[in-house]
Amino acid sequence: MEYPYTRLRRLRKNGIIRSLVKETELTINHIVCPVFVKEMDEKKAEIPSMPGIYQFSLEGVLREIEEIVDLSIPAILLFGIPDKKDEYGSSAFDENGVIQKAVRRIKKLFGDELLVITDVCLCEYTSHGHCGIVKGETVDNDETLKVLSRVALSHVEAGSDMVAPSDMMDGRVRAIRDELDKNGYNHIPIMSYAAKYASSLYGPFRVAAESKPQFGDRSSYQMDFHNKREALTEIELDINEGADIVMVKPAIFYLDVISAARERFTVPIAAYSVSGEYLMVKEASRAGYIDYKKTVIELTTSIKRAGADILITYFAKDLAKWMKEGSL
């Protein structure tokens, strides 16, 4: 009987060898932690749809940021929930809005210890819950661009280190880039939600951000999940308009899109492991069907393996703790 000369198992026989030949490494340097800040009296409130994740008040968020910094997580993605909404989302660009106040306080206390990225969208701020200015029952693309540019500028004036437009309006990266450059902020990078799909996985987030559409859905501006070539076109357009980092969202259902983007483009690629991904793992592990830690590590590693440089994840703090323990 002949035996194979090539035995791949030789490089799997113990942990030291497996680490030596490991192809994909998940490190703290590439992790971004989403944070929800809300105008409210209580310091924090657990989000019913996302066990273990909280909305924080302007006071309470500082304690959360302190923990994030202590865990050596390098960046946060900040979402705001105002106490007042209107059809134009006017509190989104108010210099005394919830995000603007939060950014000023965070940067004052933590300075350059933490990269503060701010989500630029209108869905949390509009009474109708859509990501732009509504006329009739349609989101007006070009009118929305004017507002998004004001929102981005207000965030940067408050101290945001990077803006992340998530609205999926056509041309919004160029509009924001022009507005920032015109006001002397040509050094501020843009991370665009370039390929953001109209996904079923956003439900828990809409509870967290209090941003459920009051009519219809967002399929007329977010991407159709059947399409991959279109995603590459969206990404290329955003790069040409001035995006410094492009994002694919969600992550685990769209690993093929991440991989295709990595092969085609040289800019950094971010992937957002969204609320539905988080909740599925949480619920399955709580029911005892899967091992929480092993599943989180496997899931997040798969996103890096597909080609993502930056991982935005609600598992950020757990991952950071395991890394500090050396048990990742």
C-alpha positions, -999 to 999 in steps of 0.1 A, spaced: 0 0 0 13 34 -10 10 64 14 9 100 4 41 121 6 21 152 13 5 150 47 -12 183 56 -18 169 91 19 173 99 12 210 103 -18 205 126 -5 182 153 -2 208 181 -11 244 189 24 258 183 26 245 148 -9 256 140 -1 291 152 31 292 132 13 285 99 -19 304 106 -30 323 76 -55 347 91 -49 367 123 -76 386 141 -60 415 161 -74 443 182 -59 469 158 -86 463 132 -117 463 155 -143 490 157 -170 490 185 -204 505 177 -218 527 205 -254 541 208 -258 575 226 -293 588 234 -308 619 249 -323 604 281 -321 607 319 -310 572 328 -272 565 322 -278 534 303 -306 512 291 -303 476 277 -316 472 242 -343 445 243 -334 432 208 -296 430 216 -289 415 250 -257 429 264 -258 460 242 -269 493 256 -281 528 248 -260 553 268 -269 588 279 -244 617 273 -231 611 309 -232 573 308 -214 570 275 -182 583 290 -179 554 313 -185 530 284 -158 548 264 -134 545 293 -139 507 293 -134 506 256 -101 525 258 -90 503 287 -96 472 265 -73 488 238 -101 489 212 -88 516 189 -121 530 174 -158 535 180 -186 540 155 -211 564 171 -249 564 165 -272 591 180 -308 589 191 -323 624 197 -352 632 219 -369 652 191 -375 641 155 -390 659 125 -396 651 89 -363 668 79 -341 652 105 -330 687 115 -315 676 149 -289 656 129 -270 687 120 -277 708 152 -245 719 168 -261 710 201 -274 676 188 -268 644 207 -239 633 185 -222 667 184 -224 669 222 -211 633 226 -182 638 203 -171 670 221 -172 653 255 -154 621 243 -126 640 225 -122 663 255 -116 634 279 -99 609 256 -83 630 229 -63 609 205 -65 577 226 -96 568 206 -106 572 169 -142 586 169 -161 576 137 -196 590 134 -224 575 114 -240 600 89 -276 592 82 -310 607 89 -331 576 98 -326 581 136 -336 617 133 -366 617 110 -401 612 122 -408 589 92 -376 568 98 -362 570 63 -326 578 55 -334 610 36 -358 638 28 -392 623 19 -414 638 -8 -447 620 -11 -436 585 -4 -402 588 -22 -368 596 -7 -355 626 -27 -319 617 -35 -305 652 -43 -323 671 -15 -309 645 9 -274 651 -2 -276 688 9 -287 677 44 -261 649 47 -233 673 39 -244 696 67 -246 666 91 -211 655 82 -197 690 86 -213 694 120 -198 661 132 -164 671 121 -167 706 136 -175 689 169 -143 668 166 -152 636 147 -121 619 133 -139 602 105 -174 603 90 -193 572 78 -223 579 55 -247 550 57 -277 564 38 -269 549 3 -279 580 -16 -262 583 -50 -234 609 -49 -233 614 -12 -196 607 -9 -187 635 -34 -212 659 -17 -197 653 17 -161 654 4 -168 687 -13 -184 702 18 -156 691 41 -129 703 17 -146 737 12 -145 742 50 -109 732 55 -113 696 65 -96 679 36 -77 658 61 -108 641 75 -113 606 59 -147 592 48 -156 556 54 -186 550 31 -212 522 35 -205 515 -1 -223 482 -5 -251 483 20 -278 457 13 -315 459 21 -311 430 46 -334 412 70 -306 413 95 -311 449 106 -342 444 127 -325 444 161 -306 476 152 -338 494 143 -349 489 179 -316 501 192 -315 532 170 -353 537 171 -352 541 134 -379 518 119 -395 532 88 -430 544 94 -440 534 58 -426 511 31 -390 499 34 -355 510 22 -352 487 -8 -354 516 -32 -320 529 -20 -303 500 -2 -290 473 -24 -308 442 -36 -293 411 -19 -294 392 -52 -266 414 -67 -229 412 -65 -216 430 -96 -237 460 -86 -219 461 -53 -186 464 -71 -200 493 -91 -212 510 -60 -178 506 -44 -159 519 -74 -182 549 -76 -176 558 -40 -138 554 -44 -139 577 -74 -160 602 -53 -134 603 -26 -141 575 -1 -110 565 18 -124 533 32 -153 513 18 -177 491 37 -197 459 30 -228 455 52 -239 429 65 -208 407 68 -214 370 71 -241 367 44 -219 387 20 -185 372 24 -184 367 -14 -189 404 -19 -160 412 6 -138 387 -12 -146 401 -47 -140 437 -35 -107 427 -19 -95 412 -52 -105 442 -72 -97 472 -51 -67 484 -31 -84 507 -6 -91 494 30 -123 474 32 -145 475 63 -172 449 71 -200 455 95 -211 424 114 -246 436 120 -272 433 148 -290 402 133 -257 383 132 -250 393 168 -285 382 180 -284 349 162 -252 339 180 -264 352 213 -297 334 212 -283 301 199 -256 302 226 -281 311 253 -301 281 243 -270 259 246 -268 249 209 -235 265 202 -204 276 221 -205 314 223 -168 321 224 -158 296 197 -186 308 174 -177 344 178 -141 337 170 -150 316 140 -175 341 127 -152 371 130 -122 353 116 -143 343 85 -149 380 78 -111 387 80 -104 357 59 -127 369 32 -106 400 29 -119 427 53 -92 449 69 -116 465 94 -142 447 114 -171 466 130 -187 443 155 -209 442 186 -186 414 198 -158 440 200 -155 441 238 -156 403 242 -130 399 215 -108 425 232 -111 407 266 -102 373 250 -72 389 233 -60 404 266 -63 370 282 -44 355 253 -72 330 247 -83 340 212 
